């Protein structure tokens, strides 16, 4: 298939699986602000909660539904009658009915077998349809399930009326090659929508999500910053930009205003964005090394794989141990001051000593101090 003709539906689960990260709890006002910002970006599906958690959770779900967002809304529940009963009249569109599909989970978590799992899927999916909900069958621990049994699960789910199957790498044990192979097999076996739900225990959640999509996945679960249980989930921003830049696969989501969403999630979760977090960290488009700075100034494409403007960012050049004299001249030009190459070289010695001792880039007040200390130099040339 020509990837340029493909689209993928992002089903973001920051408000469900992201909140399941240990120690994270969103208030209703935080959930509403996050959901609204997702809508600004054009995210087509949001998984927004677990109705069986209680009345407060259901009230929050209803409040988000009352926002009349453009996104389809999804709730998660175990494939149990009592869980499903709590999904009535919430104003959502889709329910993810989760069923363990590995022998490990069936036998050692539920004390059940494969036949029981298939019979429950066949029984419960129609109940959800009768409630007016569309159904995604969530295959918990799919990555450790027998491939032939997964084919049976997809067949039973389709016959019961489900529209989608969620393949969950619940404990994050796949690599992108195995993930792609698994999805190619499912795609050959079934016409169901296929969704990838990847965990980052081995640091491969985004790679596995891309592999799944190349193998035929139509939908992808993500969370902002990769928030989620244990090591987290596939990062929303990484998946979207990876699909666009590596495979020319579109999601219809505009990330130029993601800064506000990122800040909301960081504040609500109490998890600051790491300095070197891909795409969104403060350090990602920050440059110090002289060779890189010189190359960027000549042509941004020399050291730019992604235009920072795509995520509402810009390049930022700082001075440090690895800077060159050209960056020093530019820093002082930005302060309205002029230094020649000799003076820049002397200032650079101070910058390097300062950065080594203080462990940060010099600020304007530091640069002014260095400037005054070299007051006998005048003019400005370029390295």
C-alpha positions in Angstrom: 0.0 0.0 0.0 1.2 3.5 -0.8 1.8 5.2 2.5 1.1 8.6 1.1 -2.5 7.5 0.7 -2.8 6.2 4.3 -4.3 7.9 7.3 -4.2 6.7 10.9 -6.7 7.5 13.7 -5.1 8.6 16.9 -7.1 7.4 19.9 -5.4 9.3 22.7 -5.6 7.7 26.2 -3.9 10.4 28.3 -7.2 10.8 30.3 -7.4 7.0 31.0 -4.2 5.1 30.8 -2.1 8.3 31.2 -3.9 8.9 34.5 -3.2 5.3 35.6 0.5 6.3 36.0 1.3 5.8 39.6 0.6 8.9 41.7 -1.3 10.8 38.9 -4.8 12.0 39.5 -6.5 14.6 37.3 -9.2 17.0 38.6 -12.4 17.5 36.6 -11.2 21.0 35.6 -7.9 19.6 34.4 -9.6 16.8 32.4 -11.8 19.4 30.7 -8.9 21.7 29.9 -6.9 18.8 28.5 -9.8 17.4 26.4 -10.6 20.8 25.0 -7.0 21.3 24.0 -7.0 17.9 22.3 -10.0 19.1 20.3 -8.1 22.3 19.3 -5.4 20.1 17.8 -7.9 18.0 15.9 -7.5 14.7 17.7 -10.3 12.4 16.4 -10.7 10.0 19.4 -10.2 10.4 23.2 -10.3 7.6 25.7 -11.6 9.5 28.8 -12.1 7.1 31.7 -13.2 3.9 33.5 -16.9 4.0 34.4 -16.6 1.2 36.9 -14.3 3.3 39.1 -17.3 5.0 40.7 -19.8 7.8 40.5 -17.3 10.6 40.5 -15.5 9.1 37.5 -18.8 8.7 35.7 -19.8 12.3 36.4 -16.4 13.4 35.0 -17.0 11.3 31.8 -20.5 12.9 31.4 -19.0 16.4 31.9 -16.5 15.8 29.1 -19.2 14.4 26.9 -21.3 17.5 27.5 -18.5 19.6 26.0 -19.7 18.4 22.6 -16.2 17.9 21.3 -15.5 16.9 17.7 -13.7 13.8 18.9 -15.3 10.4 19.4 -15.2 9.5 23.1 -14.1 6.1 24.4 -14.5 4.5 27.8 -12.7 1.4 29.1 -14.1 -1.5 31.0 -13.4 -5.1 31.7 -15.5 -7.6 29.7 -17.9 -8.1 32.6 -21.6 -7.5 33.0 -21.2 -5.3 36.1 -18.5 -3.1 34.4 -20.5 -2.7 31.3 -23.6 -1.7 33.2 -21.8 1.4 34.4 -21.3 2.5 30.8 -25.0 3.3 30.2 -26.1 6.9 29.4 -22.7 8.5 29.6 -22.8 10.2 26.3 -19.8 8.4 24.9 -19.5 6.7 21.5 -17.3 3.6 22.0 -16.5 1.1 24.8 -13.3 -0.8 24.9 -14.2 -4.2 26.4 -11.0 -5.6 27.8 -10.4 -9.3 27.8 -7.1 -11.1 28.6 -6.0 -13.1 25.6 -2.7 -14.6 26.7 -2.6 -18.0 28.5 -0.5 -16.3 31.2 -3.4 -13.9 32.1 -6.2 -16.2 31.4 -4.8 -19.0 33.7 -2.9 -17.1 36.3 -5.0 -13.9 36.6 -8.5 -15.1 36.0 -8.3 -18.9 36.4 -10.0 -19.3 33.0 -9.2 -20.8 29.7 -9.4 -19.8 26.0 -12.9 -21.2 25.4 -14.3 -19.2 28.2 -12.7 -16.0 26.8 -14.2 -16.6 23.4 -17.6 -17.3 24.8 -17.5 -14.1 26.9 -16.6 -12.0 23.9 -19.5 -13.6 22.0 -21.9 -12.9 24.9 -20.9 -9.4 26.1 -20.2 -7.6 22.8 -23.9 -7.7 21.7 -24.9 -6.4 25.2 -22.8 -3.3 24.6 -24.2 -2.9 21.1 -27.7 -3.0 22.6 -26.7 -0.1 24.8 -26.0 2.0 21.7 -22.3 1.7 22.0 -19.8 0.8 19.3 -17.4 -1.8 20.5 -13.6 -2.3 20.5 -12.5 -5.6 21.9 -9.4 -4.9 23.9 -7.0 -7.9 23.9 -5.0 -7.5 27.1 -1.5 -9.0 26.9 -1.9 -9.6 23.2 1.8 -9.6 22.7 2.2 -12.8 24.7 -0.9 -14.5 23.2 -0.8 -17.4 20.8 -1.1 -16.1 17.3 -3.7 -18.8 16.2 -5.8 -18.0 19.3 -5.7 -14.3 18.4 -7.1 -15.1 15.0 -10.0 -16.9 16.8 -10.5 -13.9 19.0 -10.7 -11.5 16.0 -13.2 -13.9 14.2 -15.5 -14.2 17.3 -15.3 -10.4 17.9 -16.2 -9.6 14.3 -19.1 -12.0 14.3 -20.4 -10.6 17.6 -20.5 -7.1 16.0 -17.3 -5.4 17.3 -15.8 -2.8 14.9 -12.3 -2.9 16.3 -9.7 -5.0 18.1 -7.1 -3.4 20.3 -3.8 -5.3 20.4 -2.2 -4.4 23.7 1.5 -4.9 24.4 0.6 -4.8 28.0 4.0 -5.4 29.5 6.1 -3.9 26.7 7.9 -6.9 25.4 7.8 -6.5 21.7 10.1 -4.9 19.1 8.9 -3.1 16.0 9.7 -6.0 13.7 7.6 -8.6 15.7 4.9 -6.0 16.1 4.7 -5.4 12.3 4.6 -9.2 11.7 1.8 -9.6 14.2 -0.3 -6.9 12.6 0.3 -8.1 9.1 -1.0 -11.5 10.2 -4.1 -10.0 11.8 -4.7 -7.7 8.8 -4.7 -10.8 6.5 -7.1 -12.6 8.8 -9.6 -9.9 9.6 -11.4 -6.8 8.3 -11.8 -5.3 11.8 -10.2 -2.0 12.6 -6.9 -2.8 14.4 -5.5 -0.6 17.1 -2.1 -0.7 18.7 -1.7 -0.1 22.4 2.1 -0.1 23.2 3.9 0.2 26.5 7.4 1.6 26.8 9.1 -0.8 29.3 11.9 -1.4 26.8 11.8 2.1 25.3 10.1 0.9 22.2 6.5 2.0 22.5 6.7 4.6 19.7 8.8 2.3 17.4 6.3 -0.5 18.0 3.4 1.8 17.2 5.0 2.7 13.9 5.7 -0.9 13.2 2.0 -1.8 13.9 0.8 0.9 11.5 3.1 -0.3 8.8 1.7 -3.8 9.4 -1.9 -2.6 8.9 -3.1 -0.9 12.2 -5.8 1.7 11.5 -5.7 3.2 15.0 -3.1 4.0 17.6 -3.3 4.6 21.4 -1.0 7.4 22.6 -0.5 9.6 25.6 1.0 13.1 25.8 4.8 12.8 26.8 4.3 9.0 26.9 2.6 9.3 30.3 1.2 6.0 31.6 1.7 3.0 33.8 5.3 1.9 34.6 7.5 3.3 31.8 4.4 4.8 30.1 2.8 4.5 26.6 3.6 5.6 23.1 4.1 9.3 23.1 1.4 11.3 21.3 3.8 13.8 19.8 6.4 11.2 18.7 3.9 9.0 17.0 2.3 11.8 15.0 5.6 13.3 13.9 7.2 9.9 13.3 4.3 8.9 11.0 4.6 12.2 9.1 8.3 12.5 8.7 9.3 8.9 8.4 6.4 7.4 6.5 4.3 10.2 5.0 1.3 9.0 6.9 -1.1 11.7 8.0 -3.2 11.9 11.2 -4.9 15.2 10.5 -3.5 16.6 13.8 -1.8 20.0 13.9 0.8 20.1 16.6 1.8 23.8 16.2 -0.2 24.6 19.4 0.8 21.5 21.3 2.8 23.6 23.8 -0.4 24.5 25.7 -1.5 20.8 25.9 2.0 19.8 27.0 2.0 22.3 29.8 -1.5 21.3 30.9 -0.6 17.6 31.1 2.7 18.3 32.8 1.0 20.5 35.5 -2.0 18.1 36.0 0.2 15.0 36.3 2.9 16.6 38.4 5.4 15.2 35.9 7.6 18.0 34.4 8.7 17.5 30.8 12.3 16.2 30.8 14.8 18.7 29.4 15.8 16.3 26.5 12.3 14.9 25.9 11.9 14.5 22.1 10.1 17.3 20.4 8.8 19.0 23.5 11.7 19.3 26.0 13.5 22.6 26.5 16.7 21.2 25.2 15.5 19.6 22.0 16.1 22.6 19.8 18.8 24.2 21.9 22.3 24.3 20.4 25.7 24.9 21.9 28.3 23.0 19.9 30.2 25.4 17.6 30.0 23.1 14.5 26.3 22.8 14.9 25.7 26.5 15.5 27.8 27.4 12.5 25.9 24.9 10.3 22.5 26.1 11.5 23.3 29.7 10.8 24.4 28.8 7.3 21.3 26.7 6.6 18.9 25.2 9.3 18.6 22.0 7.3 22.2 21.2 8.1 21.2 20.2 11.6 17.5 20.1 11.5 15.5 16.9 10.9 12.3 18.4 12.1 11.3 22.0 11.7 10.7 23.2 15.3 7.9 25.4 14.0 5.8 22.2 13.4 5.5 21.9 17.2 5.4 25.6 17.9 9.0 25.8 18.8 12.1 27.6 17.5 15.9 27.0 17.6 17.7 28.4 20.6 21.4 29.0 20.7 23.2 29.1 24.0 26.9 29.6 25.0 28.8 26.9 26.7 32.0 24.8 26.8 31.6 23.7 23.2 30.6 27.0 21.6 32.6 28.9 19.0 33.5 32.5 18.5 30.7 33.0 15.9 28.1 32.1 18.6 29.7 34.5 21.0 29.5 37.3 18.5 25.9 36.5 17.8 25.0 36.4 21.5 26.4 39.9 21.9 24.7 41.2 18.8 21.4 40.0 20.4 22.3 42.2 23.3 23.1 45.2 21.1 26.8 44.9 21.6 29.7 44.4 19.2 32.8 42.3 19.8 35.6 41.4 17.4 37.0 37.9 16.9 39.9 38.4 19.4 37.6 39.7 22.1 35.1 36.9 21.3 37.9 34.4 21.8 38.8 35.9 25.2 35.1 35.9 26.2 34.8 32.3 25.1 37.5 31.3 27.6 35.4 32.9 30.3 32.3 31.2 29.0 34.0 27.8 29.1 35.3 28.2 32.6 31.9 29.5 33.8 30.0 26.6 32.3 32.3 24.0 33.7 32.2 25.5 37.2 28.5 26.5 37.4 26.9 23.7 35.2 24.7 26.0 33.2 24.8 28.4 30.2 25.6 32.0 31.1 22.7 34.4 31.3 22.6 38.0 30.0 24.0 39.3 33.3 26.9 36.9 33.1 27.6 37.9 29.5 27.6 41.6 30.4 30.2 40.8 33.1 32.4 39.0 30.6 32.0 41.9 28.3 33.1 44.4 30.9 36.1 42.3 31.8 37.3 42.5 28.2 36.5 46.2 27.7 39.8 46.8 25.9 38.6 44.9 22.8 36.4 46.6 20.2 34.5 45.7 17.0 33.1 42.4 15.8 34.3 39.9 13.2 33.0 36.5 12.4 34.7 33.1 13.0 
